[in-house]
């Protein structure tokens, strides 16, 4: 697997007014936002590779290992994440024919991105 998206679930990330804690709790303005398990995994992978395109195949392989998951499952996860992020839904960009990119500066361990260099 690509080491740019291979992250331990024990990492926490901060982006804009959001914080994804190491226990999987997503916080926004002091409030807890519930994130379902598959969506949480996709979010962690995107945050860990902020500013870089994560391919659909990488996401499908990491979130649904050993299964023949359809792209519709991934598309649904992205839809749910955008809905949870509400006014910040544009943080997740679709790169047509390639995958998805998280387009917000992220602070967290081992974040590999050009965006984090500007923080």
MMTF fields as JSON, N, C-alpha, C and O atoms, coordinates in Angstrom:
{
  "mmtfVersion": "1.0.0",
  "mmtfProducer": "UNKNOWN",
  "numBonds": 475,
  "numAtoms": 476,
  "numGroups": 119,
  "numChains": 1,
  "numModels": 1,
  "chainsPerModel": [1],
  "groupsPerChain": [119],
  "chainIdList": ["A"],
  "bondAtomList": [4, 2, 8, 6, 12, 10, 16, 14, 20, 18, 24, 22, 28, 26, 32, 30, 36, 34, 40, 38, 44, 42, 48, 46, 52, 50, 56, 54, 60, 58, 64, 62, 68, 66, 72, 70, 76, 74, 80, 78, 84, 82, 88, 86, 92, 90, 96, 94, 100, 98, 104, 102, 108, 106, 112, 110, 116, 114, 120, 118, 124, 122, 128, 126, 132, 130, 136, 134, 140, 138, 144, 142, 148, 146, 152, 150, 156, 154, 160, 158, 164, 162, 168, 166, 172, 170, 176, 174, 180, 178, 184, 182, 188, 186, 192, 190, 196, 194, 200, 198, 204, 202, 208, 206, 212, 210, 216, 214, 220, 218, 224, 222, 228, 226, 232, 230, 236, 234, 240, 238, 244, 242, 248, 246, 252, 250, 256, 254, 260, 258, 264, 262, 268, 266, 272, 270, 276, 274, 280, 278, 284, 282, 288, 286, 292, 290, 296, 294, 300, 298, 304, 302, 308, 306, 312, 310, 316, 314, 320, 318, 324, 322, 328, 326, 332, 330, 336, 334, 340, 338, 344, 342, 348, 346, 352, 350, 356, 354, 360, 358, 364, 362, 368, 366, 372, 370, 376, 374, 380, 378, 384, 382, 388, 386, 392, 390, 396, 394, 400, 398, 404, 402, 408, 406, 412, 410, 416, 414, 420, 418, 424, 422, 428, 426, 432, 430, 436, 434, 440, 438, 444, 442, 448, 446, 452, 450, 456, 454, 460, 458, 464, 462, 468, 466, 472, 470],
  "bondOrderList": [1, 1, 1, 1, 1, 1, 1, 1, 1, 1, 1, 1, 1, 1, 1, 1, 1, 1, 1, 1, 1, 1, 1, 1, 1, 1, 1, 1, 1, 1, 1, 1, 1, 1, 1, 1, 1, 1, 1, 1, 1, 1, 1, 1, 1, 1, 1, 1, 1, 1, 1, 1, 1, 1, 1, 1, 1, 1, 1, 1, 1, 1, 1, 1, 1, 1, 1, 1, 1, 1, 1, 1, 1, 1, 1, 1, 1, 1, 1, 1, 1, 1, 1, 1, 1, 1, 1, 1, 1, 1, 1, 1, 1, 1, 1, 1, 1, 1, 1, 1, 1, 1, 1, 1, 1, 1, 1, 1, 1, 1, 1, 1, 1, 1, 1, 1, 1, 1],
  "groupList": [{"groupName": "UNK", "atomNameList": ["N", "CA", "C", "O"], "elementList": ["N", "C", "C", "O"], "formalChargeList": [0, 0, 0, 0], "bondAtomList": [1, 0, 2, 1, 3, 2], "bondOrderList": [1, 1, 2], "singleLetterCode": "X", "chemCompType": "L-PEPTIDE LINKING"}],
  "groupTypeList": [0, 0, 0, 0, 0, 0, 0, 0, 0, 0, 0, 0, 0, 0, 0, 0, 0, 0, 0, 0, 0, 0, 0, 0, 0, 0, 0, 0, 0, 0, 0, 0, 0, 0, 0, 0, 0, 0, 0, 0, 0, 0, 0, 0, 0, 0, 0, 0, 0, 0, 0, 0, 0, 0, 0, 0, 0, 0, 0, 0, 0, 0, 0, 0, 0, 0, 0, 0, 0, 0, 0, 0, 0, 0, 0, 0, 0, 0, 0, 0, 0, 0, 0, 0, 0, 0, 0, 0, 0, 0, 0, 0, 0, 0, 0, 0, 0, 0, 0, 0, 0, 0, 0, 0, 0, 0, 0, 0, 0, 0, 0, 0, 0, 0, 0, 0, 0, 0, 0],
  "groupIdList": [1, 2, 3, 4, 5, 6, 7, 8, 9, 10, 11, 12, 13, 14, 15, 16, 17, 18, 19, 20, 21, 22, 23, 24, 25, 26, 27, 28, 29, 30, 31, 32, 33, 34, 35, 36, 37, 38, 39, 40, 41, 42, 43, 44, 45, 46, 47, 48, 49, 50, 51, 52, 53, 54, 55, 56, 57, 58, 59, 60, 61, 62, 63, 64, 65, 66, 67, 68, 69, 70, 71, 72, 73, 74, 75, 76, 77, 78, 79, 80, 81, 82, 83, 84, 85, 86, 87, 88, 89, 90, 91, 92, 93, 94, 95, 96, 97, 98, 99, 100, 101, 102, 103, 104, 105, 106, 107, 108, 109, 110, 111, 112, 113, 114, 115, 116, 117, 118, 119],
  "secStructList": [7, 7, 6, 6, 1, 7, 7, 7, 6, 6, 7, 7, 3, 3, 3, 6, 6, 3, 3, 3, 7, 6, 6, 1, 7, 3, 3, 3, 6, 6, 3, 3, 3, 7, 7, 7, 2, 2, 2, 2, 2, 2, 2, 2, 2, 2, 2, 2, 6, 6, 6, 1, 3, 3, 3, 2, 2, 2, 2, 2, 2, 2, 2, 1, 6, 6, 1, 7, 7, 7, 2, 2, 2, 2, 2, 2, 2, 2, 2, 2, 2, 2, 2, 2, 2, 4, 4, 4, 4, 4, 4, 3, 3, 3, 3, 6, 6, 6, 3, 3, 3, 3, 7, 1, 7, 3, 3, 3, 6, 6, 7, 7, 7, 1, 4, 4, 4, 4, 7],
  "xCoordList": [0.848, 0.0, 0.875, 2.0, 0.38, 1.081, 1.252, 0.269, 2.491, 2.735, 2.126, 1.967, 1.78, 1.172, -0.229, -0.741, -0.866, -2.196, -2.254, -3.337, -1.119, -1.085, -0.868, 0.269, -1.966, -1.883, -2.523, -3.537, -1.938, -2.483, -3.732, -3.798, -4.733, -5.943, -5.702, -6.616, -4.49, -4.227, -3.836, -3.601, -3.761, -3.374, -4.561, -5.703, -4.273, -5.308, -4.911, -3.732, -5.92, -5.708, -6.531, -7.63, -6.002, -6.738, -6.768, -5.756, -7.948, -8.095, -9.188, -10.283, -8.88, -9.797, -10.33, -9.541, -11.647, -12.237, -12.612, -13.451, -12.009, -12.315, -11.139, -9.984, -11.46, -10.426, -10.924, -11.99, -10.157, -10.429, -9.492, -8.285, -10.046, -9.242, -8.78, -9.336, -7.754, -7.168, -8.159, -7.986, -9.193, -10.194, -11.301, -12.24, -11.191, -12.178, -13.298, -14.223, -13.234, -14.241, -13.942, -12.845, -14.926, -14.784, -15.445, -16.618, -14.686, -15.178, -15.234, -14.338, -16.309, -16.448, -17.035, -18.156, -16.279, -16.732, -17.208, -18.229, -16.469, -16.79, -17.882, -18.235, -18.426, -19.503, -19.012, -18.198, -19.52, -19.171, -20.026, -21.243, -19.381, -20.071, -19.839, -18.7, -20.918, -20.787, -20.397, -21.01, -19.356, -18.899, -18.986, -18.341, -19.766, -19.851, -18.475, -17.607, -18.266, -16.939, -16.267, -15.091, -16.953, -16.326, -15.967, -14.896, -16.842, -16.58, -15.401, -14.606, -15.286, -14.172, -12.853, -11.868, -12.829, -11.623, -11.248, -10.078, -12.231, -11.978, -11.457, -10.506, -12.068, -11.639, -10.201, -9.412, -9.844, -8.463, -7.472, -6.423, -7.808, -6.919, -6.756, -5.647, -7.853, -7.781, -7.009, -6.21, -7.243, -6.527, -5.033, -4.211, -4.685, -3.281, -2.534, -1.303, -3.278, -2.68, -3.185, -3.281, -3.504, -4.073, -3.242, -2.015, -3.943, -3.281, -2.853, -2.473, -2.909, -2.529, -3.755, -4.691, -3.75, -4.853, -4.682, -3.618, -5.748, -5.789, -6.701, -7.865, -6.172, -6.937, -8.113, -8.116, -9.096, -10.259, -9.824, -10.333, -8.889, -8.409, -7.723, -7.905, -6.936, -6.279, -7.326, -7.227, -8.32, -9.362, -10.175, -10.429, -10.579, -11.362, -10.566, -11.112, -9.287, -8.447, -8.209, -8.107, -8.12, -7.858, -9.115, -9.056, -10.236, -11.475, -12.254, -12.92, -12.169, -12.868, -11.852, -11.953, -10.878, -9.822, -10.387, -11.259, -9.869, -10.245, -11.659, -12.142, -12.322, -13.67, -13.702, -12.786, -14.761, -14.935, -15.953, -17.027, -15.581, -16.487, -16.663, -15.716, -17.873, -18.176, -17.822, -17.819, -17.522, -17.217, -18.373, -18.168, -19.586, -20.759, -20.631, -21.117, -19.98, -19.775, -18.877, -19.139, -17.818, -16.912, -17.61, -17.471, -18.356, -19.09, -20.054, -20.198, -20.717, -21.642, -20.898, -21.38, -19.724, -18.92, -18.53, -18.613, -18.112, -17.726, -18.938, -18.827, -20.09, -21.327, -21.63, -21.939, -21.544, -21.826, -20.821, -21.204, -19.545, -18.531, -18.783, -18.681, -19.109, -19.406, -20.614, -20.638, -21.606, -22.793, -22.438, -22.954, -21.573, -21.144, -20.324, -20.421, -19.515, -18.677, -19.472, -18.966, -20.697, -21.631, -21.006, -20.683, -20.827, -20.328, -18.887, -18.41, -18.192, -16.818, -16.744, -15.692, -17.847, -17.928, -16.945, -16.587, -16.503, -15.558, -14.14, -13.25, -13.926, -12.613, -12.275, -11.102, -13.294, -13.075, -13.36, -14.498, -12.305, -12.404, -12.374, -11.549, -13.269, -13.238, -12.276, -12.413, -11.315, -10.396, -10.839, -10.47, -11.63, -12.297, -11.317, -10.284, -11.677, -10.862, -9.684, -8.951, -9.489, -8.335, -8.735, -8.398, -9.444, -9.788, -10.255, -11.016, -9.792, -10.227, -9.022, -7.995, -9.178, -8.117, -8.746, -9.825, -8.068, -8.511, -7.803, -6.578, -8.577, -8.023, -8.148, -8.74, -7.604, -7.538, -6.244, -5.837, -5.607, -4.389, -4.734, -5.709, -3.916, -4.14, -2.901, -1.777, -3.113, -2.028, -2.242, -3.306, -1.224, -1.296, -0.004, 0.8, 0.21, 1.448, 1.524, 0.542, 2.66, 2.973, 2.087, 1.919, 1.515, 0.724, 1.689, 2.647, 1.419, 2.29, 1.564, 0.721, 1.898, 1.177, 1.942, 2.751, 1.667, 2.219, 1.491, 2.078, 0.201, -0.59, -0.039, -0.027, 0.418, 0.87, 2.15, 2.464, 2.886, 4.104, 3.797, 4.665, 2.576, 2.233, 1.642, 1.295, 1.524, 0.921, 1.95, 1.647],
  "yCoordList": [-1.195, 0.0, 1.234, 1.203, 2.294, 3.562, 4.106, 4.282, 4.373, 4.849, 6.212, 6.6, 6.956, 8.272, 8.165, 9.138, 6.987, 6.859, 5.785, 5.464, 5.228, 4.173, 4.789, 4.991, 5.087, 5.784, 4.978, 4.311, 5.041, 4.385, 5.112, 6.34, 4.356, 5.016, 5.821, 6.492, 5.768, 6.499, 7.952, 8.691, 8.379, 9.747, 10.7, 10.322, 11.937, 12.966, 14.052, 14.258, 14.736, 15.758, 16.991, 16.883, 18.164, 19.417, 20.082, 20.14, 20.583, 21.294, 22.326, 22.018, 23.556, 24.678, 24.696, 24.761, 24.639, 24.641, 23.233, 23.066, 22.235, 20.838, 20.139, 20.529, 19.092, 18.238, 16.801, 16.494, 15.935, 14.508, 13.942, 13.844, 13.571, 13.079, 11.653, 10.952, 11.238, 9.917, 8.785, 7.693, 9.02, 7.978, 7.936, 7.148, 8.784, 8.792, 9.794, 9.851, 10.586, 11.605, 12.832, 13.387, 13.246, 14.453, 15.6, 15.522, 16.664, 17.831, 19.04, 19.257, 19.821, 21.065, 22.104, 21.954, 23.15, 24.245, 23.705, 24.15, 22.75, 22.212, 21.164, 20.659, 20.825, 19.832, 18.558, 18.596, 17.436, 16.146, 15.902, 16.089, 15.487, 15.131, 13.633, 13.193, 12.856, 11.409, 11.074, 11.554, 10.236, 9.793, 8.264, 7.601, 7.702, 6.238, 5.629, 6.319, 4.355, 3.727, 3.788, 4.142, 3.465, 3.486, 4.913, 5.151, 5.85, 7.25, 7.762, 8.566, 7.302, 7.693, 7.217, 7.956, 6.011, 5.47, 6.284, 6.615, 6.606, 7.416, 8.794, 9.297, 9.402, 10.723, 10.684, 11.565, 9.686, 9.565, 9.463, 10.107, 8.662, 8.503, 9.812, 10.161, 10.536, 11.816, 12.854, 13.607, 12.898, 13.859, 13.559, 14.476, 12.281, 11.891, 12.178, 12.191, 12.408, 12.723, 14.063, 14.258, 14.976, 16.272, 16.939, 17.003, 17.438, 18.11, 17.173, 17.622, 15.876, 14.879, 14.096, 13.919, 13.626, 12.814, 11.396, 10.791, 10.882, 9.487, 8.778, 9.147, 7.77, 7.109, 6.329, 5.927, 6.133, 5.34, 3.932, 3.359, 3.373, 2.023, 1.953, 0.981, 2.973, 3.005, 3.069, 2.352, 3.923, 4.052, 2.767, 2.297, 2.202, 0.965, -0.165, -0.918, -0.287, -1.331, -1.172, -2.161, 0.075, 0.326, 0.213, -0.272, 0.653, 0.696, -0.611, -1.015, -1.263, -2.54, -3.604, -4.132, -3.928, -4.869, -6.274, -6.759, -6.892, -8.264, -8.462, -9.591, -7.373, -7.487, -6.832, -6.107, -7.102, -6.489, -5.349, -5.376, -4.348, -3.221, -2.389, -2.163, -1.953, -1.131, 0.325, 0.773, 1.056, 2.477, 3.241, 4.286, 2.721, 3.379, 3.459, 4.409, 2.466, 2.492, 3.66, 4.356, 3.862, 4.98, 6.305, 7.248, 6.381, 7.601, 7.965, 9.14, 6.966, 7.191, 7.729, 8.639, 7.163, 7.647, 9.11, 9.9, 9.473, 10.859, 11.775, 12.868, 11.327, 12.109, 12.357, 13.483, 11.313, 11.446, 12.381, 13.219, 12.251, 13.133, 14.592, 15.472, 14.849, 16.229, 16.767, 17.934, 15.93, 16.346, 16.649, 17.613, 15.848, 16.082, 17.364, 18.073, 17.658, 18.861, 20.132, 21.236, 19.984, 21.087, 22.197, 21.98, 23.388, 24.535, 24.331, 25.076, 23.346, 23.06, 21.858, 21.234, 21.543, 20.373, 20.419, 19.38, 21.63, 21.768, 21.336, 21.341, 20.963, 20.464, 19.176, 18.891, 18.4, 17.152, 17.405, 17.652, 17.337, 17.605, 16.298, 15.424, 16.172, 15.037, 15.367, 16.398, 14.497, 14.64, 13.575, 12.406, 14.004, 13.078, 12.144, 12.562, 10.864, 9.834, 9.395, 8.485, 10.037, 9.695, 9.306, 8.214, 10.183, 9.907, 11.157, 11.95, 11.329, 12.453, 13.102, 12.464, 14.394, 15.161, 15.987, 16.552, 16.06, 16.917, 18.248, 18.318, 19.32, 20.63, 21.643, 22.709, 21.313, 22.241, 21.915, 20.755, 22.928, 22.683, 21.799, 22.041, 20.774, 19.804, 19.742, 19.691, 19.747, 19.57, 18.219, 17.936, 17.404, 16.087, 15.348, 15.769, 14.25, 13.503, 12.913, 12.37, 13.016, 12.379, 12.828, 12.081, 14.03, 14.518, 14.854, 15.604, 14.282, 14.488, 15.376, 14.907, 16.664, 17.59, 18.879, 19.29, 19.495, 20.829, 21.852, 22.854, 21.601, 22.541, 22.682, 23.786, 21.586, 21.658, 22.467, 22.94, 22.632, 23.439, 24.914, 25.669, 25.337, 26.745, 27.076, 28.228, 26.096, 26.33, 26.905, 27.173],
  "zCoordList": [0.0, 0.0, 0.0, 0.499, -0.543, -0.599, 0.814, 1.533, 1.218, 2.577, 2.842, 4.0, 1.784, 1.973, 2.551, 3.104, 2.433, 3.0, 4.075, 4.563, 4.449, 5.446, 6.817, 7.246, 7.502, 8.777, 9.884, 9.678, 11.036, 12.215, 12.684, 12.619, 13.162, 13.659, 14.935, 15.416, 15.493, 16.73, 16.485, 17.441, 15.224, 14.914, 15.02, 14.757, 15.41, 15.417, 14.418, 14.132, 13.9, 12.882, 13.21, 13.754, 12.882, 13.0, 11.628, 10.929, 11.255, 9.988, 10.161, 10.632, 9.775, 9.925, 11.358, 12.3, 11.542, 12.895, 13.337, 14.222, 12.74, 12.997, 13.659, 13.487, 14.424, 15.014, 14.99, 15.524, 14.374, 14.429, 15.469, 15.244, 16.606, 17.717, 17.448, 16.603, 18.181, 17.968, 18.213, 17.67, 19.019, 19.29, 18.235, 18.351, 17.204, 16.132, 16.33, 15.52, 17.39, 17.639, 16.785, 16.841, 15.998, 15.194, 15.939, 16.305, 16.16, 16.892, 15.958, 15.143, 16.098, 15.346, 16.28, 16.767, 16.525, 17.401, 18.747, 19.271, 19.304, 20.621, 20.638, 21.704, 19.477, 19.404, 18.733, 17.811, 19.211, 18.631, 17.393, 17.42, 16.315, 15.077, 14.868, 14.716, 14.86, 14.684, 13.247, 12.294, 13.11, 11.795, 11.773, 12.586, 10.864, 10.754, 10.452, 9.918, 10.782, 10.682, 9.311, 9.236, 8.251, 6.916, 6.523, 5.966, 6.804, 6.503, 7.32, 6.832, 8.556, 9.41, 8.812, 8.812, 8.312, 7.682, 6.44, 6.248, 5.602, 4.406, 4.814, 4.215, 5.823, 6.281, 6.772, 6.429, 7.564, 8.056, 6.892, 6.905, 5.9, 4.749, 3.983, 3.577, 3.785, 3.075, 3.887, 3.33, 5.19, 6.032, 6.063, 6.045, 6.11, 6.147, 4.858, 4.835, 3.788, 2.491, 1.968, 0.757, 2.856, 2.473, 1.39, 1.471, 0.37, -0.737, -1.846, -2.928, -1.591, -2.583, -3.014, -2.235, -4.253, -4.741, -4.195, -4.322, -3.588, -3.147, -4.14, -4.296, -4.804, -5.854, -5.283, -4.119, -6.123, -5.732, -5.358, -4.395, -6.111, -5.811, -4.451, -3.717, -4.107, -2.797, -1.685, -0.689, -1.862, -0.849, -0.725, 0.384, -1.847, -1.815, -1.16, -0.353, -1.5, -0.927, 0.559, 1.284, 1.02, 2.44, 3.298, 4.428, 2.771, 3.561, 3.463, 4.416, 2.321, 2.111, 1.683, 0.576, 2.536, 2.138, 1.879, 2.6, 0.848, 0.551, 0.039, -0.041, -0.305, -0.854, -2.223, -2.612, -2.929, -4.252, -4.116, -4.716, -3.31, -3.049, -4.324, -5.077, -4.536, -5.701, -5.425, -4.279, -6.503, -6.364, -5.732, -5.114, -5.885, -5.291, -3.766, -3.153, -3.156, -1.707, -1.313, -0.333, -2.089, -1.839, -2.104, -1.325, -3.192, -3.531, -2.417, -2.081, -1.838, -0.731, 0.496, 1.169, 0.779, 1.911, 1.72, 2.661, 0.525, 0.241, 0.401, 0.956, -0.087, 0.061, 1.536, 1.926, 2.354, 3.79, 4.45, 5.267, 4.11, 4.701, 4.338, 5.193, 3.091, 2.686, 3.432, 3.822, 3.629, 4.376, 5.834, 6.401, 6.446, 7.829, 7.953, 8.955, 6.934, 6.967, 6.689, 6.89, 6.233, 5.97, 5.138, 3.97, 5.718, 4.947, 4.481, 3.625, 5.023, 4.622, 3.68, 3.542, 3.046, 2.17, 1.009, 0.454, 0.638, -0.468, -0.096, -0.945, 1.159, 1.56, 0.805, 0.563, 0.432, -0.303, -1.779, -2.177, -2.573, -4.002, -4.779, -4.511, -5.733, -6.647, -7.783, -8.442, -8.005, -9.127, -10.126, -10.019, -11.089, -12.0, -12.693, -13.216, -12.678, -13.284, -12.441, -12.828, -11.275, -10.434, -9.009, -8.551, -8.31, -6.92, -6.22, -6.775, -4.992, -4.165, -3.495, -3.266, -3.187, -2.53, -1.423, -1.602, -0.265, 0.828, 0.668, 0.767, 0.416, 0.078, 1.208, 1.034, 2.335, 3.457, 4.194, 4.261, 4.739, 5.519, 6.713, 7.425, 6.917, 7.987, 8.861, 8.361, 10.164, 11.12, 11.774, 12.324, 11.704, 12.307, 12.054, 11.221, 12.76, 12.564, 11.168, 10.661, 10.564, 9.284, 8.127, 7.163, 8.199, 7.066, 5.948, 6.135, 4.774, 3.62, 2.622, 1.857, 2.634, 1.767, 1.562, 2.393, 0.447, 0.212, 1.07, 1.477, 1.348, 2.144, 3.554, 4.1, 4.157, 5.542, 5.68, 6.772, 4.601, 4.664, 4.861, 5.298, 4.548, 4.682, 6.037, 6.295, 6.895, 8.23, 9.163, 10.326]
}
